[in-house]
């Protein structure tokens, strides 16, 4: 049970990190495309 809960905790942490990274990458992508569009004008 201890190993199982540790595994669940690790999986939860990794999924949180991945979600945060994806959100950050999406935020950067939107900002970069907005910047390039602004500079393109």
PyMOL Python script that loads the backbone (N, CA, C, O; Angstrom):
from pymol import cmd

cmd.read_pdbstr("""\
ATOM      1  N   UNK A   1       0.849  -1.203   0.000  1.00  0.00           N
ATOM      2  CA  UNK A   1       0.000   0.000   0.000  1.00  0.00           C
ATOM      3  C   UNK A   1       0.883   1.251   0.000  1.00  0.00           C
ATOM      4  O   UNK A   1       0.551   2.242  -0.650  1.00  0.00           O
ATOM      5  N   UNK A   2       1.999   1.210   0.722  1.00  0.00           N
ATOM      6  CA  UNK A   2       2.881   2.367   0.785  1.00  0.00           C
ATOM      7  C   UNK A   2       3.484   2.655  -0.592  1.00  0.00           C
ATOM      8  O   UNK A   2       3.534   3.804  -1.031  1.00  0.00           O
ATOM      9  N   UNK A   3       3.943   1.590  -1.270  1.00  0.00           N
ATOM     10  CA  UNK A   3       4.500   1.761  -2.607  1.00  0.00           C
ATOM     11  C   UNK A   3       3.438   2.291  -3.561  1.00  0.00           C
ATOM     12  O   UNK A   3       3.717   3.142  -4.406  1.00  0.00           O
ATOM     13  N   UNK A   4       2.218   1.781  -3.419  1.00  0.00           N
ATOM     14  CA  UNK A   4       1.122   2.198  -4.294  1.00  0.00           C
ATOM     15  C   UNK A   4       0.817   3.675  -4.110  1.00  0.00           C
ATOM     16  O   UNK A   4       0.655   4.399  -5.092  1.00  0.00           O
ATOM     17  N   UNK A   5       0.738   4.131  -2.864  1.00  0.00           N
ATOM     18  CA  UNK A   5       0.430   5.543  -2.621  1.00  0.00           C
ATOM     19  C   UNK A   5       1.582   6.428  -3.094  1.00  0.00           C
ATOM     20  O   UNK A   5       1.358   7.539  -3.576  1.00  0.00           O
ATOM     21  N   UNK A   6       2.817   5.934  -2.955  1.00  0.00           N
ATOM     22  CA  UNK A   6       3.969   6.694  -3.445  1.00  0.00           C
ATOM     23  C   UNK A   6       3.899   6.820  -4.969  1.00  0.00           C
ATOM     24  O   UNK A   6       4.167   7.883  -5.528  1.00  0.00           O
ATOM     25  N   UNK A   7       3.537   5.721  -5.626  1.00  0.00           N
ATOM     26  CA  UNK A   7       3.398   5.740  -7.078  1.00  0.00           C
ATOM     27  C   UNK A   7       2.302   6.694  -7.522  1.00  0.00           C
ATOM     28  O   UNK A   7       2.462   7.415  -8.507  1.00  0.00           O
ATOM     29  N   UNK A   8       1.197   6.698  -6.802  1.00  0.00           N
ATOM     30  CA  UNK A   8       0.091   7.613  -7.120  1.00  0.00           C
ATOM     31  C   UNK A   8       0.536   9.059  -6.946  1.00  0.00           C
ATOM     32  O   UNK A   8       0.204   9.922  -7.758  1.00  0.00           O
ATOM     33  N   UNK A   9       1.286   9.316  -5.884  1.00  0.00           N
ATOM     34  CA  UNK A   9       1.765  10.674  -5.625  1.00  0.00           C
ATOM     35  C   UNK A   9       2.703  11.134  -6.738  1.00  0.00           C
ATOM     36  O   UNK A   9       2.609  12.266  -7.213  1.00  0.00           O
ATOM     37  N   UNK A  10       3.612  10.239  -7.152  1.00  0.00           N
ATOM     38  CA  UNK A  10       4.552  10.573  -8.225  1.00  0.00           C
ATOM     39  C   UNK A  10       3.799  10.834  -9.531  1.00  0.00           C
ATOM     40  O   UNK A  10       4.085  11.800 -10.239  1.00  0.00           O
ATOM     41  N   UNK A  11       2.838   9.966  -9.842  1.00  0.00           N
ATOM     42  CA  UNK A  11       2.073  10.131 -11.074  1.00  0.00           C
ATOM     43  C   UNK A  11       1.290  11.447 -11.038  1.00  0.00           C
ATOM     44  O   UNK A  11       1.197  12.150 -12.044  1.00  0.00           O
ATOM     45  N   UNK A  12       0.734  11.767  -9.878  1.00  0.00           N
ATOM     46  CA  UNK A  12      -0.024  13.009  -9.723  1.00  0.00           C
ATOM     47  C   UNK A  12       0.893  14.217  -9.917  1.00  0.00           C
ATOM     48  O   UNK A  12       0.532  15.168 -10.609  1.00  0.00           O
ATOM     49  N   UNK A  13       2.067  14.178  -9.310  1.00  0.00           N
ATOM     50  CA  UNK A  13       3.023  15.282  -9.429  1.00  0.00           C
ATOM     51  C   UNK A  13       3.465  15.459 -10.875  1.00  0.00           C
ATOM     52  O   UNK A  13       3.539  16.580 -11.378  1.00  0.00           O
ATOM     53  N   UNK A  14       3.758  14.345 -11.539  1.00  0.00           N
ATOM     54  CA  UNK A  14       4.196  14.409 -12.931  1.00  0.00           C
ATOM     55  C   UNK A  14       3.094  14.969 -13.817  1.00  0.00           C
ATOM     56  O   UNK A  14       3.365  15.788 -14.696  1.00  0.00           O
ATOM     57  N   UNK A  15       1.854  14.538 -13.598  1.00  0.00           N
ATOM     58  CA  UNK A  15       0.757  15.045 -14.421  1.00  0.00           C
ATOM     59  C   UNK A  15       0.545  16.539 -14.175  1.00  0.00           C
ATOM     60  O   UNK A  15       0.236  17.288 -15.102  1.00  0.00           O
ATOM     61  N   UNK A  16       0.712  16.967 -12.925  1.00  0.00           N
ATOM     62  CA  UNK A  16       0.595  18.401 -12.624  1.00  0.00           C
ATOM     63  C   UNK A  16       1.692  19.186 -13.328  1.00  0.00           C
ATOM     64  O   UNK A  16       1.432  20.244 -13.902  1.00  0.00           O
ATOM     65  N   UNK A  17       2.920  18.671 -13.284  1.00  0.00           N
ATOM     66  CA  UNK A  17       4.046  19.335 -13.936  1.00  0.00           C
ATOM     67  C   UNK A  17       3.821  19.404 -15.442  1.00  0.00           C
ATOM     68  O   UNK A  17       4.074  20.436 -16.064  1.00  0.00           O
ATOM     69  N   UNK A  18       3.348  18.309 -16.028  1.00  0.00           N
ATOM     70  CA  UNK A  18       3.093  18.276 -17.470  1.00  0.00           C
ATOM     71  C   UNK A  18       2.007  19.267 -17.849  1.00  0.00           C
ATOM     72  O   UNK A  18       2.125  19.978 -18.847  1.00  0.00           O
ATOM     73  N   UNK A  19       0.940  19.314 -17.046  1.00  0.00           N
ATOM     74  CA  UNK A  19      -0.154  20.247 -17.323  1.00  0.00           C
ATOM     75  C   UNK A  19       0.359  21.687 -17.237  1.00  0.00           C
ATOM     76  O   UNK A  19       0.024  22.519 -18.080  1.00  0.00           O
ATOM     77  N   UNK A  20       1.164  21.975 -16.229  1.00  0.00           N
ATOM     78  CA  UNK A  20       1.724  23.310 -16.082  1.00  0.00           C
ATOM     79  C   UNK A  20       2.641  23.663 -17.237  1.00  0.00           C
ATOM     80  O   UNK A  20       2.607  24.785 -17.741  1.00  0.00           O
ATOM     81  N   UNK A  21       3.467  22.704 -17.661  1.00  0.00           N
ATOM     82  CA  UNK A  21       4.386  22.943 -18.772  1.00  0.00           C
ATOM     83  C   UNK A  21       3.611  23.186 -20.064  1.00  0.00           C
ATOM     84  O   UNK A  21       3.952  24.080 -20.839  1.00  0.00           O
ATOM     85  N   UNK A  22       2.562  22.384 -20.294  1.00  0.00           N
ATOM     86  CA  UNK A  22       1.753  22.555 -21.506  1.00  0.00           C
ATOM     87  C   UNK A  22       1.062  23.910 -21.495  1.00  0.00           C
ATOM     88  O   UNK A  22       0.996  24.585 -22.522  1.00  0.00           O
ATOM     89  N   UNK A  23       0.551  24.306 -20.343  1.00  0.00           N
ATOM     90  CA  UNK A  23      -0.112  25.601 -20.226  1.00  0.00           C
ATOM     91  C   UNK A  23       0.876  26.730 -20.498  1.00  0.00           C
ATOM     92  O   UNK A  23       0.556  27.698 -21.188  1.00  0.00           O
ATOM     93  N   UNK A  24       2.085  26.591 -19.945  1.00  0.00           N
ATOM     94  CA  UNK A  24       3.126  27.608 -20.129  1.00  0.00           C
ATOM     95  C   UNK A  24       3.550  27.688 -21.595  1.00  0.00           C
ATOM     96  O   UNK A  24       3.737  28.778 -22.136  1.00  0.00           O
ATOM     97  N   UNK A  25       3.701  26.513 -22.238  1.00  0.00           N
ATOM     98  CA  UNK A  25       4.091  26.477 -23.654  1.00  0.00           C
ATOM     99  C   UNK A  25       2.998  27.109 -24.515  1.00  0.00           C
ATOM    100  O   UNK A  25       3.290  27.860 -25.446  1.00  0.00           O
ATOM    101  N   UNK A  26       1.734  26.797 -24.199  1.00  0.00           N
ATOM    102  CA  UNK A  26       0.634  27.396 -24.941  1.00  0.00           C
ATOM    103  C   UNK A  26       0.614  28.911 -24.762  1.00  0.00           C
ATOM    104  O   UNK A  26       0.372  29.651 -25.715  1.00  0.00           O
ATOM    105  N   UNK A  27       0.867  29.365 -23.551  1.00  0.00           N
ATOM    106  CA  UNK A  27       0.912  30.797 -23.244  1.00  0.00           C
ATOM    107  C   UNK A  27       2.025  31.464 -24.045  1.00  0.00           C
ATOM    108  O   UNK A  27       1.826  32.524 -24.638  1.00  0.00           O
ATOM    109  N   UNK A  28       3.207  30.830 -24.056  1.00  0.00           N
ATOM    110  CA  UNK A  28       4.331  31.373 -24.813  1.00  0.00           C
ATOM    111  C   UNK A  28       4.015  31.408 -26.303  1.00  0.00           C
ATOM    112  O   UNK A  28       4.317  32.390 -26.980  1.00  0.00           O
ATOM    113  N   UNK A  29       3.408  30.337 -26.816  1.00  0.00           N
ATOM    114  CA  UNK A  29       3.094  30.264 -28.243  1.00  0.00           C
ATOM    115  C   UNK A  29       2.135  31.378 -28.637  1.00  0.00           C
ATOM    116  O   UNK A  29       2.313  32.025 -29.669  1.00  0.00           O
ATOM    117  N   UNK A  30       1.122  31.597 -27.812  1.00  0.00           N
ATOM    118  CA  UNK A  30       0.154  32.663 -28.095  1.00  0.00           C
ATOM    119  C   UNK A  30       0.851  34.021 -28.064  1.00  0.00           C
ATOM    120  O   UNK A  30       0.619  34.862 -28.933  1.00  0.00           O
ATOM    121  N   UNK A  31       1.699  34.234 -27.069  1.00  0.00           N
ATOM    122  CA  UNK A  31       2.400  35.515 -26.955  1.00  0.00           C
ATOM    123  C   UNK A  31       3.345  35.741 -28.126  1.00  0.00           C
ATOM    124  O   UNK A  31       3.425  36.847 -28.661  1.00  0.00           O
ATOM    125  N   UNK A  32       4.064  34.688 -28.526  1.00  0.00           N
ATOM    126  CA  UNK A  32       5.017  34.817 -29.634  1.00  0.00           C
ATOM    127  C   UNK A  32       4.279  35.092 -30.939  1.00  0.00           C
ATOM    128  O   UNK A  32       4.708  35.934 -31.727  1.00  0.00           O
ATOM    129  N   UNK A  33       3.176  34.391 -31.172  1.00  0.00           N
ATOM    130  CA  UNK A  33       2.426  34.621 -32.404  1.00  0.00           C
ATOM    131  C   UNK A  33       1.819  36.019 -32.398  1.00  0.00           C
ATOM    132  O   UNK A  33       1.762  36.670 -33.441  1.00  0.00           O
ATOM    133  N   UNK A  34       1.365  36.488 -31.240  1.00  0.00           N
ATOM    134  CA  UNK A  34       0.818  37.841 -31.143  1.00  0.00           C
ATOM    135  C   UNK A  34       1.927  38.860 -31.384  1.00  0.00           C
ATOM    136  O   UNK A  34       1.716  39.862 -32.067  1.00  0.00           O
ATOM    137  N   UNK A  35       3.107  38.606 -30.824  1.00  0.00           N
ATOM    138  CA  UNK A  35       4.247  39.507 -31.008  1.00  0.00           C
ATOM    139  C   UNK A  35       4.664  39.569 -32.476  1.00  0.00           C
ATOM    140  O   UNK A  35       4.877  40.653 -33.019  1.00  0.00           O
ATOM    141  N   UNK A  36       4.779  38.413 -33.111  1.00  0.00           N
ATOM    142  CA  UNK A  36       5.204  38.396 -34.504  1.00  0.00           C
ATOM    143  C   UNK A  36       4.148  39.045 -35.396  1.00  0.00           C
ATOM    144  O   UNK A  36       4.479  39.717 -36.373  1.00  0.00           O
ATOM    145  N   UNK A  37       2.872  38.839 -35.051  1.00  0.00           N
ATOM    146  CA  UNK A  37       1.809  39.490 -35.815  1.00  0.00           C
ATOM    147  C   UNK A  37       1.879  40.995 -35.632  1.00  0.00           C
ATOM    148  O   UNK A  37       1.683  41.750 -36.584  1.00  0.00           O
ATOM    149  N   UNK A  38       2.157  41.431 -34.418  1.00  0.00           N
ATOM    150  CA  UNK A  38       2.263  42.865 -34.120  1.00  0.00           C
ATOM    151  C   UNK A  38       3.469  43.462 -34.848  1.00  0.00           C
ATOM    152  O   UNK A  38       3.384  44.542 -35.432  1.00  0.00           O
ATOM    153  N   UNK A  39       4.595  42.739 -34.803  1.00  0.00           N
ATOM    154  CA  UNK A  39       5.802  43.224 -35.474  1.00  0.00           C
ATOM    155  C   UNK A  39       5.644  43.151 -36.993  1.00  0.00           C
ATOM    156  O   UNK A  39       6.212  43.959 -37.728  1.00  0.00           O
ATOM    157  N   UNK A  40       4.863  42.171 -37.449  1.00  0.00           N
ATOM    158  CA  UNK A  40       4.629  42.039 -38.895  1.00  0.00           C
ATOM    159  C   UNK A  40       3.866  43.234 -39.440  1.00  0.00           C
ATOM    160  O   UNK A  40       4.051  43.631 -40.590  1.00  0.00           O
ATOM    161  N   UNK A  41       3.001  43.807 -38.599  1.00  0.00           N
ATOM    162  CA  UNK A  41       2.256  44.991 -39.024  1.00  0.00           C
ATOM    163  C   UNK A  41       3.214  46.178 -39.047  1.00  0.00           C
ATOM    164  O   UNK A  41       2.809  47.293 -39.377  1.00  0.00           O
TER     165      UNK A  41
END
""", "prot")
cmd.dss("prot")
cmd.show_as("cartoon", "prot")
cmd.util.cbc("prot")
cmd.orient("prot")
